[in-house]
Amino acid sequence: MGIQNRYKSSFVSKGTTILTAKPFAYVLRSLYRNERCDHCLQSGKLFRCSACQYVYYCNRSCQQGSWPTHNTECVNLKRVSPKVVPDMARLMARIIIKLSQGGDDEVEYYTKTKFRRFKDLMSHYSDIKKDEKKMEHFMFLCGVLFGFLGDTPMPNSAELMGIYGRICINSFNIFDLDMNSIGVGIYLAPSVVDHSCVPNAVATFEGITLNIRTIEDLPSLDWSQIRISYIDVLKTTKERRSELQSSYYFWCNCKKCEEPELMAEAAACSNKNCTNPCSPDMESCPECNIKLLENFKEIFDEVSSFTAHHLQNMKNMAYLDVSKMCLKKQEGVLHSLNIQHVQTLQTAFDSSISLQHWEEAEFYAKKLIKGYLVYYGEVHPLTGILLLMTGKIQLYLEKPKQALEALRKANSILAITHGEQHTLVRESLKPLLYQATTEGLK
């Protein structure tokens, strides 16, 4: 683990890596088990473990690196085959195995003198015991674990719930270069960082290595003031608070949650030339005084409910025709920065990419960036990656000058959130920048 202690009492500029950590335990999502190495999580040419026939590796080095944990799970994966062990159960099993091998003594420092062990992580034991859904999930996982681990010594029920709670509260989704969640891991030192919906730092990944980088200039490195976002903040305050309460058992009182969000649930003004956010309860726009329709509130609620229903159905798979249908209904009703409208543009963009409809993808990307800048901020990994993807699409569409503009903006963001030496910047962004510059000169 790397620590930037020299910043403890001095200015920390944005784009500084303040913490680097390897996972205490992690698991590749089963969705990707045939496509990615079980050890380093990279894709490419893979070979299957000859014993369990379940996991895949890049090479002998990755297989050997995985062996201390896989040694125990390998025989059990083979025994329960062809069943696919749920990701959460497999992560719990890996932690049980690691703790039995002395993992409870493993420490990870976040300053010269301060560190964390697995037992130091919060488990919210009492909250989980009162949480019906979590307890139901825990009991299900216990059943899976007892069947999966076989003769492996098991912790008692209180210890098992402690492990479960620590995963629920402290786990990080491990993202690939495109910000797809490909794994889940427990990182000891980074678990010290608290949440804000307006963070001053971000967690990014290089393989399984987690880097926490500042996205604002800070007067000093004070860990009590460092904040990352635990959730996707492209939600209303009510939705964010609800998710944080149900997942992490706290009520968020960050600046964003305490202040009114005028845009998040705003209606469009009836005057197409007016961009002022309106409340659906208003009789007229306070900016241009144009009257709203008499039954506008009813129309707004209907469109909002219609959109919410389809967005829920598209959580796992975005459909272009459904997204277009929602966007059509939203015209003149939802404000262009209404959260639901931005979320629908996101599903339209994602589905356009999946279908390789590049012209439509570019169209939706250009509309989507406004919402990203408002809700994620100007310096955020997702904003940077959206601009990178936009530039890449524009290069394909032979629009090098537009691509160069998007890619330069992406570079200014990703240099802060990821760093100049990150694979995303070196191997994806820089070659595209060079291509756009070269083609723009022709």
N, C-alpha and C positions, 0 to 999 in steps of 0.2 A: 504494500500500500504506500502511495506517495503522499506526503504532507507538505503543504507550503507554509511552514512555520515562520518564515521570514516576514510574512504579512501580518503577523499577529498584532503588532502595534503600529503598523503603517498602512498607508493608502493601498487599496486593492482595486486595480482597474478591471473594468468589465472584460470578459474573455479570459479570465485567469482560472486555471484548474486549481481548485482549492482542496480537492480530495480525489484520490484514485483508489479503487478497491476491487478485489477479486471476490467472487461469491463464497460464502460459508457453505452453502448448498444451493443447488439449482436443478432445473429440469427443462428439457426441451419439450415444447408442447407436442402431444401425440399427433396432432394434425400434420406436423412437419417431420415425423420420425423417419419417413422414407426419402426425404429430400435434404435433410441436414445432418451434419455430424452431431452425435449425442454429446460429444465433449466440448468442441469449440463452437458449435452451432452454425458453422459455415456451410454453404451449399457447394456442390461440385461433384466430382467423381467420388463415390463412396463404396465401402465394402461392408458387408454385414458381419456382425459378431457370429462366429461359427457355432457357438454354444447355444445361446438363447434364440438366435435368428430374429431378434426383435429390434436391436439398436444397430445403428450404422456409424462408421467412422471414416475420417479422411484418410488416415494412415495408421501405421503401427504406433507412432508417437502419441496420437490422440487416444488410441486404445489403452496404451500403458498409463497415460495420465488419468484415465477414467477408472482404472482397475481397482484402486483402493475401495471405492464405493460399489462399482459394478460387480466386483467379485462376489459380493453377497446377494445382490439383486438378480444376477444373471441366472442362477439356478432356479430362482423363484419365478422369473419371467418365463422361463422355459416350461416350468411346471404348470402355470396357469394358462399358457398358450392354448387357443388363439385369442383369449380375452385380452382386451386393451385396458391396462390399469389406468384409472383416472389420474390426470396430472397432479392434482392435489394429494392424492393418496401416495403417488410415487415420490413426491417431494417430501412428504411426511416420513415415508420409509427411508429415504436417503438421510434425513436428519437423525432418525433413530439409529441408523447404522453408524453415522459419523459420531454421534454422542457416545455410542458403545465403544468406539475406538479412541476415546479421549478428547473428542471435539469440544467438550464442555470447558476445557482449559485453553482453547484457542482464543487469542485476543487480537483486536485490531485497533490501532491507535488513530485518533483524529487530531490530537495535538501531541507534543512531546511527552506529556504525562497522563493524558486522558485516553481511555480506551473502552471498548465494549466487548463483552462476552455474549454468547447466545442467551444465557440466563438473564442478562441485563435488559433484554428487549421486552417491551411491554406486551402482556398477553391479554389484558382486559378480561381476565378469567371470570370475574363476577358479572360483567356485562354480557358475556357470551352465554353464561349459564341461564340468564334471563331472556335470551334471544331465541325465540322458538325456531325460527328458520335456520339459524346457525347451529343450534343443538341438533336439529334434524339432520343437517349436513354432516355434522361431526359424528353422529351415531352411524350414519351410512358409511363414512370413511373408516370408522373403527372396524366395521364388519368386513370391508374390503381389505384392510391392513392385516387382520387376523388370518384371512384366507390367503393373502399374498405372501406374508413373511414366514408363514409356516412355523418351523422350529426356532426361528430367530427370537432371542429373549426380547420381551416387550415391556415398555414402561408401564406403570400403573395408570389407572384412568385419569387421575389428576394431572400426572405428568404428560399424558397424551393430549389432554385438553390444553395444557400450557403450550405444547408444541403447536397445536392447531391454532391457538390464539395468536402466538407470535408470528405465524405465517400470515394470518388474516390481516394483522395490523402493520406488519413490517415488510412484507414482500414487495419487490419491484418487478414490474413487467420488463422483460428484456426485449429491446426493440432491434430490428435489423436496420439497414441503411435507409429504408423507405418508411420507417416508423411503424412497421407491422410488429405486433407482439408475437415473438417466436418462442419465448420461454418465460419462466418465473424463477426468481432467485431471492435468497436471503443474503443481505450485505450488512455486516455488523456495524462498522463505523458510520456509514451513511444513514443508518436508522436514527441517528441523533438529530437529523434535520427535520424541522417542523414544516407545516403546510401554510401556504397562503394562496388565494386565488389570484393575487398579484405578486408572483414570486420575484426574488432578486437573484435567483440561481436556477439552473436546470440540470437534470440528470441525463446524460447521453451515454451511449454505449459504443465501444469498439470491441466487437465480439462479445465476450462475457464480462469484459472489464467495464466497470461503471466509473464515469468521470462526473464530478460535480463542478460546474463552471459558473462563474458569476456573469450575470447579464446586465448588471448595473455597476457603476463605480461605487465602492464602499470605503468609508473612512478608515476601517480596520477590519481584520478578520475576527469577528465575534460570533461564535457558533450559536449563541442564543438568539442572534438576529438573522441568521441565514434561513431562507425559506425557498422551498420548491413546491410545485403543485402536485398533490397526490392523485388528482383526477383530471379528466378532460374538462376544461373550463368553458367550453362552448355550450353552456347551459344557462338557464335563468338562475337567479340567486336562490329561489325556492328549491330548484332541482339540485343545485350544488350543495346546499346545506343539507338537504334530505339524504343525498348520497354519502356525504361525509359523516352524517350522524349514524346512518345504518351500517356503514363499512368500518368507520374508525371511532365511533362513539364520542364525537365532540361537535359542538355547535360553532360554526365558523363565524368569527367576528372581525375578519380582515376588512381592510378599507373598501374593497369591492363589494363585499356582502353588506356592509353598513350603509353604503351610499345608494340612493335610488338609481336604478338602471333604466333610463328613459327609453332607450332603443330596444331593449330586449324583448318586450312584448308590445311594441308600438304598431299602430295602424298607419296606413298610407293616407296622405292628404288627397282629397278628391281632385285637387288642382295638380295636374301632371307635372307642372313646372315648379311645384313646391316640394322641397325635400324634408320639410319639417316633420318630426315624429309626432303623431297625434294619439290621443287616448281614444279607444273605440266608444267611450262614454260621452265624449264631447259632442256638442251640437255643431261646432264650426272649428276650423283650424285657427289657433291663436296667432299664427304667423301671417297668413294671407286672408283670414276671415271668410274663406269659402265654406259654405255649409256642407256638412256631411249628410248622407242619405238618412231619411227618417228611421229606417230599419237597419242602419249600418252595424250596430252592436250585434244584432242577430246574425247578420251575414258574416261578420268578423269571427264570432264564436263558432259558427258552422265550419268556416274554412280552417280555423285553428284546430278544431276537433278532427276534421278530415285529415289534415296534415299530420297531427299527432299519431293517429291510427296507422297511417302508412309508414311513417318514420319508424314506428315500433316494429312493424312487420319487416322493414328493410334493415334491421340492426345487423343481421348476419350476411345479407346479400342485397346489394343495391340494384334496382331495376330502372333502366332509363325511361321506359314508357310511363311507369308509375311516378317517377320524379317529375317528368314533364307535365303529367296530369295535375300534380300538386302545384307546380309552379304556375300553371295556367290559372288555376283557381285563386292563387294568391295575388295575381295581378290587380293592382288598384285597391287591394284590401290590406295586405301585410306590408309594412314598411320594408325597404330594401335591406335594412340592418336588423330586422326582427329575427330573433334567434332561429325560429322555425324556418324562415326563408333561407337563412345562411346554411342551416343543416340540410335543407332540401337541395340547395346548390351543390353541397358536398356530395350527396348521394348521386346527383346527376353527373358530377365530374368523375366520381369513382366508377360509375357504370359505363361512362363514355370511354374511359381508359380500358376497362375490361373488354369492351366490344371493339376497341381500336378505332373508334370514331374520333379521329384526331381533331377535325375542325370543331366538332361540338365540344370536345374536351378543352380546347383552347378558349372557346366562348365562355364556358362555365368557369374556367380557372380565372379569367380576367374579372368576372363578376364576383367570384368567391374571395379574391384577395382583399377586397374592402372589408368584408366581415372578419377575416383573419386578423387584419391590422387592428380592428376595434376590440375583438374578444381575446385574441392571443397576445397582441402587442406587436410592436415593430421588431423586437428581438426575441424570437421564439423558434425552436427547431421546426415546428410545423409550418410556420410562415416561410422560413427559408427553403424548406423542401418543396412547398407548393410553387414558389418562384423558380426553383431549379427544374421542376417538372414542366412548368409553363415554357421555360426557355428551351428545354429539350424538345417539346412538341413543336414549338415554333421553328426550330432548326429543321425538323422533319418536314414541316410545311413550307420550307424554303423562305423563311422570314428572318434572315440572320440579324438584321438591325433591331427588330423587336426582341429577338432571342437574347442578343447581347445586353440589352437594357434589363431584361428580367434576370439574367444570369449574374450581372454585376450587383444587382440588389440582393440576390441569393447569396453571393459571395460575402457581402458586407455583414449579413446576418450569420451565416454558417461559420465564418471565421471567429465569431464570438461564441456561438453556442457549441461548436464542435472543435474548432481550432484548425489552423493551417495544415497540420500534419495528420489530421483524421482521414481515414480511407475515403469517406464520402467526399471530402474536399479534394484530396489528391487524385483519386482515381475516377471520380464521376464529374465533379464540377469543373476542375481545371481544364481537362481535355475539351469539355463543351465550350468553355470560355474561349479557348484557343481556336476551336472550330468556328465559333460565331464571329470572332475577330477576323479570321482569315477570309471567311465567306463574305463578310460585310465589306471587305476591301475590293472585291471583284467587280 
